[in-house]
Amino acid sequence: MVRSSFGLRDVPEPFRSILLEDHEELWVLNVDSTPPHPCDCPGVLIWGAWQESEILVGRLTARPRFAPKKRMPAFETGAESRSVSHSAQRLADAIVLATNSTRDPRTLTAWGQSIGVSRGALRVWCTAAGVSARSSLDFLRILRAIIRSEHDSWDLLSLLDVVDQRSLMRLLDRGSVRQLCRDNRPTVEEFMSRQKFLKGRRLVEAIAARLKHS
C-alpha cells in the first residue's frame, strides 16, 4: 500500500529549513511538538502568512524569524548639520587675534603686522569670505575698542587712531553704530547684532564663536 501523504518526520533534517524558507522570512519549526503521525495533524501551513507572529498548525508551532532591520545612519540637524566655512573661520581668527593689539590697527598693513601676515594675505582672506577689506578693518577697530575698554573709560577718541570727531563719526556711520556707540560702551553682543560692517552671517557667527573660546 502506497502512502498518499507524508509528514514532517519523513523530511530529512537538512531539508526541513529549505522547504519552509520563503525569501526574506525563515520559519523556525518546533519539531518537538509534532504529532506522532502526519494523519494526526489536520491543519495546513499557509505560505505567505508571515504577518502573524506565531501560527499554530495542529501541534506544530511555526514562528517567523525576521531578519534584523538595518539601522539607518543618524544625520545631524539644525546648526550641527551646517558645513564649516573655512574662509569665514580664517578671517574670524585674524580679526579676533588683532583685538589684542595695543595700538589701533587703522590700516591693513598695521592689521597684518599685529598678527604676523601680509597685507595681501588679508585682502585674499576677505575676498574669500565675501567681504571687503575696508569693512573688515572698520569692524575690527570698533570691536577692539569695545573689548579694550571693558575695564576702562569709554573714550573712542583715545581708543581709536582718528584725527578728529568728524573722522570718528564717519567710521561709526559706515557700520550704522553711531547711536549705539555715542554715549555709552555697548556690549560685544549688542555691537555684533547691530553693526552693518559685515553682513555675512557665517562670518559673524564665526567671529562670535571665536570670541567665546578666546
Secondary structure, 3 states (H helix, E strand, C coil): CCCCCCCHHHCCHHHHHHHCEECCEEEEEEHHHCCCCHHHCCCCCCCCCCCCCCEEECCEEEEEECCCCCCCCCCCCHHHHCCCCHHHHHHHHHHHHHCCCCCCCCCHHHHHHHHCCCHHHHHHHHHHHCCCHHHHHHHHHHHHHHHHCCCCCCCHHHHCCCCCHHHHHHHHHHCCCHHHHCCCCCCHHHHHHHCCCCCCHHHHHHHHHHHHCC
